[in-house]
Amino acid sequence: MTREEALAGLRALIGRDSPPGAWVTVTQAQIDVHSRNANDPQWIHTDVARARRESPYGTTVAHAFLTLAMVNPLTEPTSPFLAIRRAARYSVNYGLNRVRFPAPVPAGARVRGRNRLLTAEPVGPDALQYTWVATIEVEGSPKPACVAEVVHRLYY
């Protein structure tokens, strides 16, 4: 696929919502690993007994950045632009324009993702840049856990 074909394909998908992905359980073990890796041992994430007693959520909750780290794996399987991304020589996460965490992800909760393409444009002689919104839902929550505007670059 050429860069021009990819650009046309992406532009045809702008504004289209993906179907939601599969539900995935966020475990305390995942939260603990992230806590160690991020050097963020705050009790609201790691101390189950204290969280039961003192947390407004009645349990531990995932770090917001753990939720953000799950954006790609939760949204890719149903992404309408995944085939275009895979056709590139390589792709990179270029950045985030806006990220919000409206609701917590309690340990043991199930989450899933969906996405919507916002923009697609050529960048330099061999790349495309596209911006999309990723939404991570928490089962049973009226608010999403994460809404992130993500910027990717594809190189041809």
C-alpha positions in Angstrom: 0.0 0.0 0.0 1.4 3.4 -0.9 1.3 6.4 1.3 -1.3 8.0 -1.0 -3.5 4.9 -0.8 -3.2 4.8 3.0 -4.0 8.5 3.2 -7.2 8.1 1.1 -8.1 5.0 3.2 -7.7 6.9 6.4 -9.6 9.9 5.3 -12.5 7.7 4.3 -12.7 6.5 7.9 -12.7 9.9 9.6 -15.5 10.2 12.1 -16.3 6.5 12.1 -16.6 4.8 15.5 -15.2 1.4 15.9 -17.2 -1.3 17.5 -16.2 -2.0 21.1 -13.5 -4.5 21.8 -13.8 -7.5 24.1 -14.1 -7.0 27.8 -10.7 -7.5 29.7 -10.4 -7.9 33.4 -7.9 -5.6 35.2 -6.4 -7.7 38.0 -4.7 -6.7 41.2 -1.6 -8.5 39.9 -1.5 -6.2 36.9 -1.9 -3.2 39.1 0.9 -4.4 41.4 3.3 -4.9 38.5 2.5 -1.5 37.1 3.0 0.0 40.6 6.5 -1.5 40.8 7.5 -0.5 37.3 6.2 3.0 37.7 7.6 3.3 41.2 4.2 4.4 42.4 3.2 2.3 45.4 0.4 4.6 46.6 -1.9 2.6 48.9 -5.0 3.2 46.9 -3.5 1.0 44.2 -1.6 -1.6 46.3 -3.0 -2.0 49.8 -6.2 -4.1 49.4 -7.1 -4.1 53.1 -6.6 -0.3 53.5 -8.4 0.4 50.3 -11.4 -1.6 51.6 -11.4 0.5 54.7 -10.5 4.0 53.5 -10.9 4.2 49.7 -14.1 5.9 48.4 -14.2 3.0 45.9 -14.1 0.2 48.5 -11.2 -1.5 46.8 -7.9 -0.7 45.1 -8.0 1.0 41.7 -5.7 0.9 38.7 -3.3 3.7 38.1 -4.5 6.1 35.5 -1.4 5.6 33.5 -1.9 1.8 33.5 -5.3 2.5 31.9 -3.6 4.7 29.4 -1.1 2.0 28.6 -3.9 -0.3 27.8 -5.3 2.0 25.0 -3.6 0.2 22.1 -4.3 -3.4 23.1 -7.9 -2.6 23.9 -8.7 -0.6 20.8 -6.6 -2.3 18.1 -8.6 -5.5 17.5 -11.7 -3.6 16.3 -9.9 -0.6 14.8 -11.2 0.2 11.2 -7.7 1.6 10.4 -5.6 -1.3 11.7 -5.0 -2.8 8.3 -3.7 0.6 7.0 -1.4 0.9 10.0 0.0 -2.6 9.5 0.6 -1.9 5.8 3.1 0.8 6.7 6.9 0.0 6.9 6.6 1.0 10.6 4.5 3.1 12.9 5.2 5.0 16.1 3.1 6.6 18.9 3.9 10.3 18.3 2.1 11.7 21.3 -1.1 12.6 23.0 -3.0 15.9 22.6 -5.5 15.5 25.4 -6.1 12.8 28.1 -8.7 12.6 30.7 -9.6 9.9 33.3 -13.2 10.5 34.2 -13.8 7.3 36.2 -11.6 4.9 38.2 -10.9 1.3 37.2 -11.4 -0.9 40.4 -9.3 -4.0 40.7 -11.3 -6.8 39.1 -13.3 -4.5 36.8 -13.7 -5.3 33.2 -12.7 -2.7 30.6 -13.0 -2.5 26.8 -12.0 0.1 24.2 -13.2 1.7 21.1 -11.8 4.4 18.8 -12.7 7.1 16.3 -10.4 8.6 13.7 -10.3 12.4 13.8 -7.6 13.5 11.2 -5.2 12.1 8.7 -2.5 14.2 6.9 0.8 13.7 5.1 4.0 14.5 7.1 7.2 15.0 5.2 8.0 12.9 2.1 7.5 9.5 3.6 5.0 9.6 6.5 1.4 10.1 7.5 0.1 11.3 10.8 -3.3 10.5 12.1 -5.1 11.5 15.3 -7.8 9.4 16.9 -9.8 9.3 20.1 -9.5 6.2 22.3 -12.2 5.6 24.8 -11.8 3.0 27.6 -15.1 2.0 29.1 -15.5 0.3 32.5 -18.3 -2.2 32.7 -21.2 -0.8 34.7 -19.8 2.7 34.9 -21.7 5.6 33.3 -18.4 7.4 32.7 -15.4 6.1 30.7 -12.1 5.4 32.5 -10.0 7.1 29.9 -10.6 9.3 26.9 -7.3 10.1 25.0 -6.6 11.9 21.8 -3.7 9.8 20.4 -1.3 10.8 17.6 0.3 8.1 15.5 2.8 8.3 12.6 3.1 5.8 9.8 6.3 5.6 7.7 6.4 4.3 4.1 
